[in-house]
Amino acid sequence: MNSLDARRAIEALRSGVPSAAAVREIGCGQPLLERRFREMLARSVFDGGMLVRAGYGAGKSHFLTCLEREALDAGYAASRLVISKSIPLSDPAKLLSAAAEGLRVGVDVGRGLDEVQDRLILRLNSPQFVDFKVSLERDGLFDSRFPATVALFEDSRDDEFRDRILRFWAGDALTVGEIRRGLKGMGMAASYPLAPIRARDLAIQKLAFIPALMKAAGLEGWVLLIDEVELVGQYSRLQRARSYAELARLLTDVPGITTVAAISSDFSQAVLDAKGDRDGLAAYLESRYPELIRPAERGMELIDRADLFEVPSEDSRKRAFSALRRLHGDAYGWQPPEIKWPETIGEEPMRTYVRAWISAWDMRRLNPGSRPDEAGFEISPPVLDYGESADADLGASDEIPDS
């Protein structure tokens, strides 16, 4: 690895930011979960996703970055999302927009559905695209906007209009008037009744439509990788319920999508128990949102059953240590010395040790006479804040698009 790429990887690790370069050097560190992910990708029909749990700094983001690379190498489109106040898990429309914007394909450096457009145009006469188009018309699983816009995309020679359709699939608005004008130009205005639909329901359908579109473009499917699900704990009770329901849907009910989500290991106790969601959410929802009860309960059940990260073995820790030592040497053009490091980690977050090793080498490089590692590693256990935050609680959109 050249020095610039190595330095970028070291700086990412120092900051606790997932890095593709660091993943290549260190690996996933979770062989059983990695094997399960590969088995999920190998199935022709997906039958569920995977929710993993681990403590703060244990490498959840690193693990998801590793899975993203594996998905791309296997011919899938992949989107990695970090739950935040701008990407609330409770809102399918915002999830869709973020997932479509962050979508990656292969080794392409660009992002978004634009990376799929050229593949799709080249395959308009392929058996995959013809089957895709026929199934949209025949099966009736999607709102009529979808077969209508696919027909318009296929017929149009206007790159700008095709781009508008692509943006619509990715989450933007496309009015009924625009669709009808395009269909009228094709002599098909009466073929597609365009009834009003809630934005939330349309977004849910788009999330199911995009993986079918991926396959029509010659890709294997779509992988969603969702990080920091624990931030749901800062939402209001209603938005937590919606988030649990959305998590259950993404992990079990969206054909063509393989979802892997990561959550902190203390979430069940700190939120489901301490905030009364496990025992009290159904009663809270019963009078106004009874349709949310069962989906939310399914989401909480999945959180309880989330796969726990393996504690790294001594061999895997030594491999990580050796890989980081080599990476630091490539980054700064020197030979990092042996330094003391803990023989056992137990429940302490791996991130703490990675930063400690990097800091020790930094100080030894800049001040060869120093021995910071011999003073021992200071470990301050992190504390996650599950207090409700108005900034984190952005409600789901239920408006009806222009009809």
C-alpha positions as CSV (number, residue, x, y, z in Angstrom):
1,M,0.0,0.0,0.0
2,N,1.3,3.5,-0.9
3,S,2.1,5.9,1.9
4,L,-0.9,8.2,1.2
5,D,-3.5,5.4,1.3
6,A,-1.8,3.9,4.4
7,R,-1.9,7.3,6.2
8,R,-5.6,7.8,5.3
9,A,-6.3,4.3,6.8
10,I,-4.4,5.2,10.0
11,E,-6.2,8.5,10.4
12,A,-9.5,6.8,9.9
13,L,-8.7,4.2,12.6
14,R,-7.5,6.9,14.9
15,S,-10.8,8.8,14.5
16,G,-12.9,5.6,14.8
17,V,-14.2,6.0,11.2
18,P,-14.7,2.9,9.1
19,S,-12.1,2.6,6.4
20,A,-12.1,0.3,3.4
21,A,-8.3,0.3,3.4
22,A,-8.2,-0.7,7.0
23,V,-10.7,-3.4,6.3
24,R,-8.5,-4.8,3.6
25,E,-5.5,-4.9,6.0
26,I,-7.2,-6.2,9.1
27,G,-10.2,-8.2,7.8
28,C,-13.7,-8.4,9.4
29,G,-12.7,-10.1,12.6
30,Q,-16.1,-11.9,12.9
31,P,-15.6,-15.1,10.9
32,L,-18.9,-16.8,11.9
33,L,-21.1,-13.7,11.0
34,E,-19.1,-13.2,7.8
35,R,-19.8,-16.8,6.8
36,R,-23.5,-16.3,7.5
37,F,-23.6,-13.2,5.4
38,R,-22.0,-15.0,2.5
39,E,-24.6,-17.8,2.8
40,M,-27.3,-15.1,2.7
41,L,-25.9,-13.7,-0.5
42,A,-25.6,-17.2,-2.1
43,R,-29.4,-17.8,-1.8
44,S,-31.5,-17.1,-4.9
45,V,-34.4,-16.0,-2.7
46,F,-33.6,-13.9,0.4
47,D,-35.4,-15.1,3.6
48,G,-34.3,-12.4,6.0
49,G,-31.5,-10.2,7.2
50,M,-29.2,-10.1,10.1
51,L,-29.1,-7.9,13.2
52,V,-25.8,-7.8,15.1
53,R,-25.1,-6.4,18.6
54,A,-21.9,-5.4,20.3
55,G,-20.5,-2.8,22.7
56,Y,-19.4,0.6,21.8
57,G,-16.1,0.5,19.9
58,A,-16.2,-3.2,19.3
59,G,-16.0,-2.8,15.5
60,K,-19.6,-2.7,14.3
61,S,-18.9,0.0,11.7
62,H,-15.7,-1.8,10.6
63,F,-17.7,-5.0,10.2
64,L,-20.4,-3.3,8.1
65,T,-17.7,-1.8,5.9
66,C,-16.2,-5.2,5.4
67,L,-19.6,-6.7,4.4
68,E,-20.1,-3.8,2.0
69,R,-16.9,-4.7,0.2
70,E,-17.9,-8.4,0.0
71,A,-21.3,-7.5,-1.4
72,L,-19.8,-5.2,-4.1
73,D,-17.3,-7.9,-5.0
74,A,-20.1,-10.4,-5.4
75,G,-22.0,-8.3,-7.9
76,Y,-24.5,-6.6,-5.6
77,A,-25.4,-2.9,-5.2
78,A,-24.8,-1.8,-1.6
79,S,-25.8,1.1,0.5
80,R,-24.4,1.9,4.0
81,L,-26.5,4.1,6.2
82,V,-25.8,5.6,9.6
83,I,-28.9,6.4,11.6
84,S,-29.0,10.1,12.6
85,K,-31.4,13.0,13.0
86,S,-31.3,13.4,9.2
87,I,-31.8,9.7,8.6
88,P,-34.4,8.5,11.2
89,L,-35.2,4.8,11.2
90,S,-38.8,5.7,11.7
91,D,-39.2,7.3,8.3
92,P,-39.1,5.0,5.2
93,A,-39.0,8.1,2.8
94,K,-35.8,9.5,4.4
95,L,-34.3,6.0,4.6
96,L,-35.0,5.5,0.9
97,S,-33.4,8.8,-0.1
98,A,-30.3,8.2,1.9
99,A,-30.0,4.6,0.7
100,A,-30.4,5.5,-3.0
101,E,-28.0,8.5,-2.7
102,G,-25.3,6.3,-1.0
103,L,-25.7,3.3,-3.3
104,R,-22.5,1.9,-4.7
105,V,-21.9,-0.6,-7.5
106,G,-18.6,-2.5,-8.0
107,V,-15.5,-0.4,-8.0
108,D,-17.2,2.7,-9.4
109,V,-16.3,5.8,-7.4
110,G,-19.6,7.4,-7.9
111,R,-22.7,6.9,-5.8
112,G,-26.4,6.8,-6.4
113,L,-28.7,5.3,-9.0
114,D,-26.7,7.1,-11.7
115,E,-24.3,4.2,-11.4
116,V,-27.1,1.9,-12.6
117,Q,-28.5,4.0,-15.4
118,D,-26.0,3.1,-18.1
119,R,-26.3,-0.6,-17.2
120,L,-30.0,-0.4,-17.4
121,I,-30.1,1.4,-20.8
122,L,-27.8,-1.2,-22.3
123,R,-30.1,-4.0,-21.2
124,L,-33.5,-2.6,-22.3
125,N,-33.8,-5.5,-24.8
126,S,-32.4,-8.1,-22.4
127,P,-34.5,-11.0,-21.2
128,Q,-34.0,-9.7,-17.6
129,F,-35.5,-6.3,-18.4
130,V,-38.4,-7.8,-20.4
131,D,-39.3,-10.2,-17.6
132,F,-39.0,-7.3,-15.1
133,K,-41.4,-5.1,-17.2
134,V,-43.9,-8.0,-17.7
135,S,-43.9,-8.8,-14.0
136,L,-44.7,-5.2,-13.1
137,E,-47.7,-5.2,-15.4
138,R,-48.8,-8.7,-14.6
139,D,-48.4,-9.1,-10.8
140,G,-49.9,-5.8,-9.6
141,L,-47.6,-5.7,-6.6
142,F,-46.7,-2.0,-7.2
143,D,-48.6,1.2,-7.6
144,S,-49.2,2.0,-11.3
145,R,-46.6,4.8,-11.1
146,F,-43.9,2.1,-11.4
147,P,-44.9,0.3,-14.6
148,A,-45.8,3.7,-16.0
149,T,-42.4,5.2,-15.3
150,V,-40.6,2.1,-16.5
151,A,-42.4,2.4,-19.8
152,L,-41.5,6.1,-20.0
153,F,-37.9,5.3,-19.2
154,E,-37.7,2.7,-21.9
155,D,-39.4,4.9,-24.6
156,S,-37.9,8.3,-23.8
157,R,-34.8,9.6,-25.7
158,D,-34.7,12.6,-23.5
159,D,-31.8,12.2,-21.1
160,E,-33.1,14.9,-18.8
161,F,-36.5,13.2,-18.5
162,R,-34.9,9.8,-17.9
163,D,-32.9,11.4,-15.1
164,R,-36.1,12.8,-13.6
165,I,-37.6,9.3,-13.6
166,L,-34.4,7.9,-12.0
167,R,-34.6,10.6,-9.3
168,F,-38.3,9.6,-8.7
169,W,-37.3,6.0,-8.1
170,A,-34.6,7.2,-5.8
171,G,-37.1,9.2,-3.6
172,D,-37.7,12.5,-5.4
173,A,-41.2,13.7,-6.4
174,L,-42.6,13.2,-9.9
175,T,-46.1,14.7,-10.2
176,V,-49.0,12.8,-11.7
177,G,-49.2,15.6,-14.3
178,E,-45.6,14.9,-15.5
179,I,-46.3,11.2,-15.8
180,R,-49.6,11.7,-17.6
181,R,-48.0,14.1,-20.1
182,G,-45.3,11.5,-20.9
183,L,-47.8,8.7,-21.3
184,K,-50.0,10.9,-23.5
185,G,-47.0,11.4,-25.8
186,M,-46.8,7.6,-26.1
187,G,-50.5,7.2,-26.6
188,M,-50.8,5.3,-23.3
189,A,-52.5,7.9,-21.1
190,A,-55.4,5.6,-20.3
191,S,-53.3,2.5,-19.5
192,Y,-52.2,3.5,-16.1
193,P,-54.7,4.9,-13.5
194,L,-52.7,7.1,-11.1
195,A,-54.5,7.3,-7.8
196,P,-53.3,9.4,-4.8
197,I,-50.9,7.5,-2.5
198,R,-49.2,8.5,0.8
199,A,-45.6,9.4,0.6
200,R,-44.8,6.8,3.3
201,D,-46.5,4.0,1.3
202,L,-44.8,5.2,-1.9
203,A,-41.4,5.1,-0.2
204,I,-42.0,1.6,1.1
205,Q,-42.9,0.5,-2.5
206,K,-39.8,2.2,-3.9
207,L,-37.6,0.3,-1.4
208,A,-39.0,-3.0,-2.8
209,F,-38.9,-1.7,-6.4
210,I,-35.2,-0.8,-6.5
211,P,-33.8,-4.3,-5.9
212,A,-36.0,-5.6,-8.8
213,L,-34.6,-2.7,-10.9
214,M,-31.1,-3.8,-9.9
215,K,-31.6,-7.3,-11.2
216,A,-33.0,-5.9,-14.4
217,A,-29.8,-4.0,-14.8
218,G,-27.8,-7.2,-14.4
219,L,-26.9,-6.9,-10.7
220,E,-27.5,-9.6,-8.1
221,G,-29.6,-7.5,-5.8
222,W,-29.3,-4.8,-3.1
223,V,-27.6,-4.9,0.3
224,L,-28.5,-2.4,3.0
225,L,-26.1,-1.9,5.8
226,I,-27.5,0.1,8.7
227,D,-25.3,1.4,11.5
228,E,-26.0,2.9,14.9
229,V,-29.6,1.6,15.3
230,E,-29.2,2.3,19.0
231,L,-29.9,6.0,18.3
232,V,-33.5,5.0,18.2
233,G,-33.3,5.1,22.0
234,Q,-33.3,8.9,21.8
235,Y,-36.7,9.0,19.9
236,S,-40.1,9.6,21.4
237,R,-42.1,6.5,22.3
238,L,-44.2,6.7,19.1
239,Q,-41.1,7.1,16.9
240,R,-39.4,4.2,18.7
241,A,-42.4,2.1,17.9
242,R,-42.3,3.1,14.2
243,S,-38.6,2.4,14.2
244,Y,-39.0,-1.1,15.6
245,A,-41.6,-1.8,13.0
246,E,-39.5,-0.5,10.2
247,L,-36.5,-2.5,11.4
248,A,-38.6,-5.7,11.4
249,R,-39.9,-5.0,7.9
250,L,-36.4,-4.4,6.5
251,L,-35.0,-7.5,8.1
252,T,-37.8,-9.8,7.1
253,D,-40.3,-8.5,4.6
254,V,-38.6,-6.8,1.6
255,P,-37.9,-9.2,-1.3
256,G,-34.6,-8.6,-3.0
257,I,-33.0,-6.7,-0.2
258,T,-30.5,-8.2,2.2
259,T,-30.3,-6.0,5.3
260,V,-27.6,-6.1,7.9
261,A,-28.1,-3.8,10.9
262,A,-25.9,-3.1,13.9
263,I,-27.1,-2.1,17.4
264,S,-25.4,-1.6,20.8
265,S,-25.4,-4.7,23.1
266,D,-27.0,-2.8,26.0
267,F,-30.1,-1.6,24.0
268,S,-32.5,-4.2,25.3
269,Q,-31.8,-3.4,28.9
270,A,-31.3,0.4,28.5
271,V,-34.3,1.0,26.3
272,L,-36.7,-1.9,25.9
273,D,-36.7,-2.5,29.7
274,A,-35.7,0.8,31.3
275,K,-38.1,2.8,29.1
276,G,-40.9,0.3,29.4
277,D,-41.2,-0.5,25.7
278,R,-41.2,-4.3,26.1
279,D,-44.1,-4.3,28.5
280,G,-45.9,-1.0,27.9
281,L,-45.6,-0.2,24.2
282,A,-48.7,-2.2,23.2
283,A,-50.9,-0.5,25.7
284,Y,-49.6,2.9,24.5
285,L,-50.3,2.2,20.9
286,E,-53.7,0.4,21.3
287,S,-56.0,3.4,21.2
288,R,-54.4,5.4,18.3
289,Y,-52.0,3.1,16.4
290,P,-53.1,-0.5,16.9
291,E,-51.7,-1.4,13.4
292,L,-48.2,-0.7,14.8
293,I,-48.4,-3.1,17.7
294,R,-47.5,-6.4,16.1
295,P,-44.8,-4.9,13.7
296,A,-43.2,-3.1,16.7
297,E,-43.3,-6.2,18.8
298,R,-41.6,-8.2,16.0
299,G,-38.8,-5.5,15.9
300,M,-38.2,-5.7,19.6
301,E,-38.1,-9.5,19.4
302,L,-35.4,-9.3,16.7
303,I,-33.4,-6.9,18.9
304,D,-33.6,-9.4,21.7
305,R,-32.4,-12.1,19.4
306,A,-29.6,-10.1,17.7
307,D,-26.4,-12.0,17.0
308,L,-23.7,-11.1,19.5
309,F,-20.2,-10.3,18.3
310,E,-17.6,-12.9,19.0
311,V,-14.8,-11.8,21.5
312,P,-11.7,-11.6,19.3
313,S,-9.4,-14.5,19.9
314,E,-5.8,-14.0,20.9
315,D,-4.7,-15.0,17.4
316,S,-7.0,-12.5,15.7
317,R,-5.9,-9.7,18.0
318,K,-2.3,-10.5,17.2
319,R,-3.1,-10.4,13.5
320,A,-4.8,-7.0,13.9
321,F,-1.8,-5.7,15.9
322,S,0.7,-6.9,13.2
323,A,-1.5,-5.5,10.4
324,L,-1.6,-2.1,12.1
325,R,2.1,-2.1,12.7
326,R,2.8,-2.8,9.0
327,L,0.2,-0.1,8.1
328,H,1.8,2.5,10.4
329,G,5.2,1.7,8.8
330,D,3.8,2.2,5.3
331,A,2.2,5.4,6.3
332,Y,5.2,7.1,7.8
333,G,8.1,5.3,6.2
334,W,9.7,3.7,9.2
335,Q,9.9,0.5,11.2
336,P,7.5,0.6,14.1
337,P,9.0,-1.1,17.1
338,E,7.4,-3.8,19.3
339,I,5.3,-2.2,22.0
340,K,3.6,-3.6,25.0
341,W,0.0,-4.5,24.5
342,P,-2.6,-6.3,26.6
343,E,-2.7,-10.1,26.2
344,T,-6.4,-10.2,26.9
345,I,-9.1,-7.7,26.0
346,G,-12.2,-9.3,27.5
347,E,-15.1,-6.9,27.1
348,E,-13.1,-3.8,26.4
349,P,-13.7,-2.2,23.1
350,M,-11.2,-3.0,20.3
351,R,-11.2,0.6,19.2
352,T,-9.6,1.6,22.5
353,Y,-6.6,-0.6,21.9
354,V,-6.3,0.3,18.2
355,R,-6.0,4.0,19.2
356,A,-3.6,3.1,22.0
357,W,-1.3,1.2,19.7
358,I,-1.4,4.0,17.1
359,S,-0.7,6.7,19.7
360,A,2.2,4.7,21.1
361,W,3.8,4.4,17.7
362,D,3.2,8.1,17.0
363,M,5.0,9.1,20.2
364,R,7.9,6.7,19.6
365,R,8.3,7.9,16.1
366,L,8.3,11.6,17.1
367,N,10.2,11.1,20.3
368,P,12.2,8.0,20.1
369,G,13.2,8.1,23.8
370,S,9.6,8.0,25.0
371,R,8.0,4.8,26.3
372,P,4.2,5.7,26.5
373,D,3.2,2.0,26.2
374,E,5.1,1.0,29.3
375,A,3.0,3.2,31.4
376,G,0.0,1.1,30.6
377,F,-3.2,1.6,28.6
378,E,-5.8,3.9,30.1
379,I,-9.3,2.7,29.3
380,S,-12.3,4.9,29.9
381,P,-15.5,3.0,29.2
382,P,-17.9,5.0,27.0
383,V,-21.4,5.8,28.2
384,L,-24.2,5.9,25.6
385,D,-26.9,8.5,26.1
386,Y,-30.4,7.1,25.6
387,G,-32.1,10.3,26.8
388,E,-34.9,11.4,24.4
389,S,-33.7,14.2,22.0
390,A,-36.1,16.4,20.1
391,D,-33.3,16.9,17.5
392,A,-33.2,13.1,16.9
393,D,-36.9,12.7,16.6
394,L,-38.0,13.6,13.1
395,G,-41.5,12.3,12.4
396,A,-42.4,10.1,9.5
397,S,-43.9,11.7,6.4
398,D,-47.5,10.8,5.6
399,E,-48.4,13.4,3.0
400,I,-50.0,12.6,-0.3
401,P,-48.0,13.5,-3.4
402,D,-49.5,15.8,-6.0
403,S,-52.3,14.0,-7.8
